[in-house]
Amino acid sequence: MTLVTRAIVGTALLSLTLPVGAAWATTQMLTDAKKAGMPAKNCQYCHSEAMPKKGTFKPDSLNDRGKFLLNDMQTRQLKVPDMKKLNDFPGGKEQK
């Protein structure tokens, strides 16, 4: 293989792996929320945006549930939100 061909193949492989890596954390949070017994179906369970992006995240783009988790994360000095804490979110069953 020539150097140019290797560069093209390397770039193509990298472009396939980057989007998967960027979406992993959000998918993991959704999975953890479901494991905690929450009826989470998509990212809008905590965000007001359908597909939040890590690079453009703003706390204002969270709904009340997301702000509750962010506050807990900052209070407890965690690096990632604790999805089990969703069980303590105030409100009736429709709010869970």
Stockholm file with secondary structure:
# STOCKHOLM 1.0

chainA/1-96         MTLVTRAIVGTALLSLTLPVGAAWATTQMLTDAKKAGMPAKNCQYCHSEAMPKKGTFKPDSLNDRGKFLLNDMQTRQLKVPDMKKLNDFPGGKEQK
#=GR chainA/1-96 SS CCHHHHHHHHHHHHHHHHHHHHHHHHHHHHHHHHHTTCCCCSGGGTBSSSSCCGGGCCGGGBCHHHHHHHHHHHHTTCSSCCGGGGGGCCSCGGGC
#=GC SS_cons        CCHHHHHHHHHHHHHHHHHHHHHHHHHHHHHHHHHTTCCCCSGGGTBSSSSCCGGGCCGGGBCHHHHHHHHHHHHTTCSSCCGGGGGGCCSCGGGC
//
